[in-house]
Amino acid sequence: MQIKLSEVWASLTGQAWAFKAADPIPELQADDACFSVQITEGLTGYASHVRARVLLRLGRSELGLLASAMFGRPCAELQPADEQDAGMELCNILSAWLLDCLGDTSLAHLGLPQVLDASSWQRLYQGASALVQLVAADPTQRLAVIMIEFPADTGEACQIDLQQPGASSSER
């Protein structure tokens, strides 16, 4: 998994980074950008439950690097919405890749990426056991990818609305 994440990061940013499994994830910092994609399971049009979430956390400079590479512009020319879109897109890409970790995903559906505030991200991360926890191997590089799974009988018991005002996908 670490190699695949390195390949994804390098293809998007042009920079080779090493990643490692981590337990626990390094502490959330004030300027970290947090994202999530919900994975639901169920037949379209029928009740479904949240099966898993992919959580992504990037430091401010890492988010700028990603957005700069994705949009082909220097960081100084980027708008906050550009960085938000880049983070949501990376979370979406990683969610599709991590979906294989769930085994049978014949009824699985990826939701739209969301921007999370720090408290929502922390609540999700601390409230579940992780299937996958990867971080940049270099402690000065702030990137964490986590996949948490929820038992079918809970369907993400909290069912909290994590959508923040103005923090939805640009695909409205």
Buried (B, 14 or more C-beta within 10 A) or exposed (E): BBEEBBEBBEEBBEEEBEBEEBEEBEEBEEEBBBBBBBBBBBEEEEEBBBBBBBBBBBBBEBBBBBBBBBBEEEBEEBEEEBBBBBBBBBBBBBBEBBBEBBEEBEEBBBBBBBBBEBEBBBBBBEEBEBBBBBBBEEEEBBBBBBBBBBEEEEBBEBEEEBBEEEBBBEEE
